[in-house]
Amino acid sequence: MQSTDELTNLLRGLNGEYIPPAPGGDLLRDGAGVLPTGRNIHALDPYRMPSAGAYERGREIGKQIIQQHLQEHGTYPETVAVLLWGLDAIKTKGESLGILLELVGAEPVKEGTGRIVRYELKPVSEVEHPRIDVLGNLSGIFRDTFVNIIELLDDLFQRAADAEEPEEENFIRKHALALKSQGVENVAARLFSNPAGDFGSLVNDQVVDGNWESRDELANTWESRNVFSYGKQDKGQARPQVLKQLLQTSDRIVQEIDSVEYGLTDIQEYYANTGGLKQAAEKQGGKKVTASFVESFSKDTTPRNLDDLLRMEYRTKLLNPKWADAMANQGSGGAYEISQRMTALIGWGGTVDFTDDWVYDQAADTYALDVEMAKKLCQANPEAFRNIVGRMLEAHGRGFWQASEEKLQQLRDLYDLTDEELEGVTVE
């Protein structure tokens, strides 16, 4: 009966009149509160995160993460690093929070208006697994946007650390007691991000500039940029001992992919943050750490292995002839997009040891050694083409790619030609 609101309120908006506000979203995911349509939508109410749908999906993902670890190792993970990014939290109404709450064994408590006022610990006897410790890695957007959620989570971790429960059933308490015995302050700190008011791990800056020698160097950069704790007590205080212990005990990493428009190979932030975290955890713990990703835009809640996703993305994008032609035909911008992905390939090699030769071989054949493609890219954007070729040579130099001497020589010759092109010498 109220379906006329869309047209009615469109006309009101064009007239500069008042339109009643309401949350936007999907009827199935977000509930009847999004109806009727035709109102002035806002992204979400941060005091209602996670939504009921996001909480249930997050719980399912959390259970699968634990189950996968049990199947692979025969033990429960002691610590799981959960990436809390602002945009995926907004798009999913807090699905990543649902993952975290399942791992800890907690649930949202609402007041009469529906607002969440507390994340309550369930009795450990009702949780189907031990309380898993969590390293919550906050993006700058999440840190600055969801202060109320950060304080609720901090309160949850403090109560979990203080709970009178056996250490084998509560890994948060186990780790907190170990830190307390060393005289560390705020042993329940679990939410880490960049310095207050600053953004990014700077790992991607190092990769773009090429000024790094070892994977440990990238791990150290990530750690130094994410050592800052946030919560009710901390507003960006450095807690290196707490972060170090969480990294040492991290067995898995889980993150949501919130868009079909871009993936792990498309933007630098994924390897700079998730890849950097994985490398830091492996450096501190001295063991391999599994990174899993979940597509929040599909109904499948299965966490997928990082290497498998990277291989799939490279096959469907960078090495896909249709994608390559579409980018090349876009001119300067398309050449830049190809160049960005070649840089990201170095980033994944440096942070998670992704070194599949076939990716580099096919990239070289597609973008550099194909005469027509190389000419098109070089004319459209000489600097981007120079970067494409340069990253291939860098990959070989860093041991990421075992290329044939013939291919390497062809690439060196191309790189020299692009040097001349950039210096204004016409190359026939």
C-alpha positions in Angstrom: 0.0 0.0 0.0 3.0 2.3 0.5 4.8 1.4 -2.7 3.9 4.9 -4.0 6.5 6.4 -1.6 9.3 6.0 -4.1 7.9 8.4 -6.7 6.2 10.6 -4.2 9.5 11.1 -2.2 11.6 11.5 -5.3 9.4 14.5 -6.2 9.7 15.8 -2.6 13.5 15.5 -2.8 13.6 17.4 -6.1 11.5 20.1 -4.4 13.9 20.3 -1.5 11.3 18.9 0.9 11.7 16.6 3.9 12.0 12.9 3.3 11.7 10.5 6.3 15.0 8.7 7.0 15.4 4.9 7.2 18.1 2.3 7.0 18.9 0.9 3.5 19.8 -2.6 2.6 18.5 -5.9 1.5 15.2 -7.3 2.8 16.5 -10.8 3.5 19.8 -9.7 5.0 18.6 -6.7 6.9 15.0 -7.4 7.8 11.7 -5.5 7.5 13.2 -2.3 8.8 14.3 -1.4 5.2 10.6 -1.3 4.2 8.8 0.7 2.8 11.2 1.8 0.1 11.2 5.4 -1.0 12.7 6.8 2.2 16.0 8.7 2.7 18.4 5.8 3.3 21.5 5.8 5.4 24.1 3.1 5.3 23.6 1.7 8.7 23.1 2.3 12.4 26.4 1.4 14.1 24.5 0.7 17.4 22.8 -2.2 15.7 25.9 -4.0 14.4 26.0 -6.8 13.7 22.5 -7.1 12.3 20.7 -10.4 12.9 21.6 -11.7 9.4 25.2 -10.6 9.7 25.5 -12.2 13.1 24.2 -15.6 11.9 26.4 -15.6 8.7 29.4 -14.6 10.8 28.8 -17.4 13.2 28.7 -19.9 10.4 31.9 -18.6 9.0 33.6 -18.7 12.5 32.5 -22.3 13.0 33.9 -23.2 9.6 37.2 -21.6 10.3 37.5 -23.6 13.5 36.4 -26.8 11.8 38.9 -26.3 8.9 41.7 -25.9 11.5 40.7 -29.0 13.4 40.7 -31.0 10.2 44.1 -29.8 9.1 45.9 -29.8 12.5 43.8 -31.9 14.9 43.8 -29.0 17.4 41.9 -25.8 18.0 43.5 -22.6 16.8 44.7 -20.6 19.8 44.4 -17.2 18.1 42.7 -16.1 14.9 43.4 -12.8 13.3 40.2 -11.1 12.1 40.5 -8.2 9.7 37.9 -5.6 10.6 37.6 -3.2 7.6 35.2 -0.3 7.5 33.6 -0.8 4.1 32.9 -4.5 4.4 31.4 -3.8 7.9 29.1 -1.2 6.4 28.1 -3.3 3.4 27.4 -6.4 5.4 26.1 -4.7 8.6 28.9 -6.3 10.6 29.5 -9.8 9.3 33.1 -9.7 10.4 31.9 -8.9 13.9 29.7 -12.1 13.8 32.9 -14.1 13.0 34.7 -12.6 16.0 31.8 -13.1 18.4 31.5 -16.8 17.4 35.3 -17.3 17.9 35.1 -15.7 21.4 31.8 -17.4 22.3 29.7 -14.3 22.7 26.4 -12.8 21.5 24.9 -9.3 21.2 22.5 -8.1 23.9 19.9 -5.6 22.8 17.9 -3.0 24.7 14.2 -2.4 24.1 14.8 -0.1 21.1 16.8 -2.8 19.3 20.2 -1.1 20.0 23.1 -3.4 21.0 24.4 -2.4 24.4 26.8 -5.3 25.1 28.5 -8.3 23.7 27.8 -10.9 26.3 29.9 -14.0 26.9 28.0 -17.2 26.6 28.6 -19.8 29.3 31.6 -21.7 28.2 29.6 -24.9 28.6 27.3 -23.7 25.8 30.0 -22.8 23.4 30.9 -25.7 21.1 34.6 -24.9 21.3 37.1 -23.2 23.5 37.1 -19.4 23.6 39.5 -18.6 20.7 41.7 -15.6 21.2 41.4 -12.9 18.5 43.8 -10.3 17.0 41.4 -7.7 15.7 43.2 -5.7 13.0 41.3 -2.5 12.4 41.4 -0.5 9.2 41.7 3.2 9.7 38.1 3.7 8.5 36.8 1.1 11.0 38.9 2.6 13.8 37.5 6.2 13.2 33.9 5.2 12.3 32.9 2.6 14.9 34.2 3.9 18.2 31.2 2.5 20.0 31.8 -1.0 18.6 35.5 -0.8 19.5 34.6 0.0 23.1 32.0 -2.9 23.2 34.6 -5.3 21.9 37.3 -4.1 24.3 34.9 -4.6 27.2 34.2 -8.1 25.9 37.9 -9.1 25.8 38.4 -7.6 29.2 35.6 -9.8 30.7 36.9 -12.8 28.8 40.4 -12.3 30.2 39.0 -12.0 33.7 36.6 -15.0 33.4 37.2 -17.7 36.0 37.5 -20.5 33.4 40.1 -23.2 32.7 42.9 -22.0 30.4 42.3 -24.9 28.1 38.8 -23.6 27.6 39.6 -19.9 27.3 42.7 -19.0 25.3 42.1 -15.3 25.8 42.5 -15.8 29.6 45.5 -18.1 29.0 47.3 -15.5 27.0 46.3 -12.6 29.3 47.7 -14.5 32.3 51.0 -15.1 30.5 51.3 -11.4 29.7 50.4 -10.4 33.3 53.1 -12.6 34.7 55.6 -10.5 32.6 54.3 -7.3 34.1 52.6 -6.1 30.9 49.9 -3.5 31.0 46.4 -3.9 29.5 46.8 -7.6 28.8 43.3 -7.8 27.3 44.1 -5.4 24.5 43.1 -7.1 21.3 42.2 -4.3 18.8 45.2 -3.0 16.9 45.6 -0.5 14.1 47.7 2.3 12.7 48.7 5.4 14.7 45.8 7.7 15.6 44.8 9.8 12.7 47.1 7.9 10.3 46.3 5.2 7.7 47.9 2.3 6.0 50.6 -0.3 6.8 53.1 1.4 4.4 54.1 -2.1 3.2 52.7 -1.2 -0.2 54.8 2.0 -0.3 57.9 -0.2 0.2 56.8 -2.6 -2.6 56.0 0.2 -5.0 59.3 1.9 -4.3 61.2 -1.5 -4.4 63.2 -0.4 -1.4 63.1 -3.7 0.6 65.6 -6.5 0.9 63.7 -9.3 2.7 60.3 -10.5 3.7 61.2 -9.9 7.4 61.6 -6.2 6.5 58.0 -6.1 5.2 56.9 -8.0 8.3 58.6 -5.4 10.6 57.0 -2.5 8.7 53.5 -4.0 9.1 54.2 -4.7 12.8 55.5 -1.2 13.6 52.5 0.4 11.9 49.9 -1.8 13.7 51.2 -1.9 17.2 48.7 0.7 18.4 45.9 -0.4 20.7 42.3 0.9 20.8 39.5 0.5 23.2 37.9 2.1 26.3 41.3 2.6 27.9 43.7 2.8 24.9 43.4 5.5 22.2 46.4 4.6 20.2 48.9 3.5 22.8 51.6 1.2 21.6 51.3 -2.3 23.1 54.2 -4.1 21.4 54.4 -7.0 23.8 50.7 -7.8 23.5 50.8 -7.6 19.7 53.9 -9.8 19.6 52.2 -12.5 21.6 49.0 -12.4 19.5 51.1 -12.7 16.4 53.1 -15.6 17.9 50.0 -17.5 18.7 48.0 -16.7 15.5 47.2 -19.9 13.6 44.8 -18.4 11.0 43.7 -15.2 9.4 40.2 -14.5 8.1 38.9 -11.7 6.1 35.8 -10.8 4.0 35.8 -9.8 0.4 32.9 -7.4 0.1 32.8 -6.6 -3.6 32.5 -8.3 -7.0 34.1 -5.2 -8.5 37.6 -5.7 -7.1 39.5 -8.5 -5.4 42.8 -9.5 -3.9 44.9 -8.8 -7.1 43.2 -5.4 -7.9 44.2 -3.1 -5.1 47.5 -2.8 -3.1 45.7 -2.7 0.4 45.1 -6.5 0.4 48.7 -7.6 0.3 49.8 -4.5 2.3 47.5 -5.4 5.2 46.5 -9.0 5.1 49.7 -10.2 3.4 51.8 -8.0 5.8 49.9 -9.5 8.8 50.5 -13.0 7.6 54.2 -12.4 7.1 54.4 -10.8 10.6 52.6 -13.7 12.2 54.8 -16.3 10.5 58.0 -14.3 11.5 56.9 -14.1 15.1 55.5 -17.6 15.4 58.0 -19.5 13.2 55.3 -21.4 11.5 53.0 -21.2 8.4 49.7 -19.3 9.0 46.7 -20.0 6.9 44.8 -17.0 5.4 41.2 -17.5 4.4 38.7 -15.2 2.6 35.0 -15.3 2.5 32.9 -13.7 -0.2 30.3 -11.7 1.7 28.3 -11.0 -1.5 27.4 -14.6 -2.2 25.4 -17.0 0.0 28.4 -19.4 0.2 30.1 -19.0 3.6 33.0 -21.3 2.9 36.4 -19.7 3.8 38.7 -20.1 0.8 42.5 -20.5 0.9 44.4 -17.4 -0.1 46.7 -19.2 -2.7 43.7 -20.7 -4.4 41.9 -17.3 -4.7 45.0 -15.7 -6.1 45.4 -18.3 -8.7 41.7 -18.0 -9.7 41.9 -14.2 -9.9 45.1 -14.2 -12.0 43.5 -16.7 -14.4 40.3 -14.7 -14.7 41.8 -11.2 -14.8 45.4 -10.5 -15.5 45.9 -13.6 -17.7 42.5 -13.5 -19.3 42.8 -12.4 -23.0 39.5 -10.6 -22.9 40.5 -8.6 -19.8 43.9 -7.9 -21.3 42.4 -6.6 -24.6 39.8 -4.5 -22.8 42.4 -2.8 -20.6 44.8 -2.2 -23.5 41.9 -0.7 -25.5 41.2 1.8 -22.7 44.5 3.6 -23.4 46.5 5.2 -20.6 44.1 4.2 -17.8 44.0 0.6 -18.9 47.8 0.4 -19.1 48.0 1.8 -15.6 45.5 -0.9 -14.3 47.7 -3.7 -15.8 50.8 -2.0 -14.3 49.1 -1.9 -10.8 48.4 -5.6 -10.9 52.0 -6.4 -11.8 53.1 -4.4 -8.8 50.6 -6.3 -6.6 52.1 -9.5 -7.9 55.4 -8.5 -6.4 53.6 -7.6 -3.2 52.0 -11.0 -2.9 55.4 -12.6 -3.6 57.0 -10.6 -0.9 54.4 -11.0 1.8 52.9 -14.5 1.3 55.5 -16.2 -0.9 53.2 -16.5 -3.9 55.7 -17.5 -6.6 53.8 -19.5 -9.3 56.0 -19.3 -12.4 53.1 -19.8 -14.8 51.6 -16.4 -13.8 54.8 -14.5 -14.6 55.4 -16.6 -17.8 51.9 -15.9 -19.1 52.0 -12.2 -18.1 55.3 -11.8 -19.9 53.9 -13.5 -23.0 50.7 -11.4 -22.9 51.9 -7.9 -22.1 55.6 -7.6 -23.0 56.6 -10.2 -25.6 53.5 -9.8 -27.8 54.7 -7.1 -30.2 51.3 -5.6 -30.9 50.3 -5.5 -27.2 53.7 -4.0 -26.1 53.5 -1.3 -28.8 49.9 -0.4 -27.8 50.7 -0.2 -24.1 54.0 1.7 -24.6 52.3 4.3 -26.8 49.4 4.7 -24.4 51.4 5.0 -21.2 55.2 4.6 -21.4 55.7 4.7 -17.6 53.1 2.0 -17.0 54.7 -0.2 -19.6 58.1 0.4 -18.1 56.7 -0.7 -14.7 55.2 -3.9 -16.2 58.5 -4.9 -17.7 60.5 -3.8 -14.7 58.3 -5.8 -12.3 59.0 -8.9 -14.3 62.7 -8.4 -14.1 62.4 -7.6 -10.4 60.4 -10.8 -9.8 63.3 -12.8 -11.3 65.9 -10.9 -9.3 64.0 -11.6 -6.1 63.7 -15.3 -6.9 59.9 -15.2 -7.4 60.1 -16.3 -11.0 62.4 -18.8 -12.7 62.5 -17.4 -16.2 64.4 -18.6 -19.2 67.5 -16.6 -20.2 65.9 -15.9 -23.5 62.8 -14.3 -22.0 64.9 -12.3 -19.5 67.1 -10.9 -22.3 64.0 -9.9 -24.3 62.6 -8.1 -21.2 65.9 -6.3 -20.6 66.0 -5.1 -24.2 62.4 -3.8 -23.8 63.2 -2.1 -20.6 66.1 -0.3 -22.3 63.8 0.8 -25.1 61.3 2.2 -22.6 64.1 4.1 -21.0 64.8 5.8 -24.3 61.1 6.4 -24.9 60.7 8.2 -21.6 63.8 10.3 -22.3 62.2 11.6 -25.5 64.1 9.5 -28.0 61.8 8.1 -30.7 62.2 4.3 -30.9 61.3 2.6 -34.2 
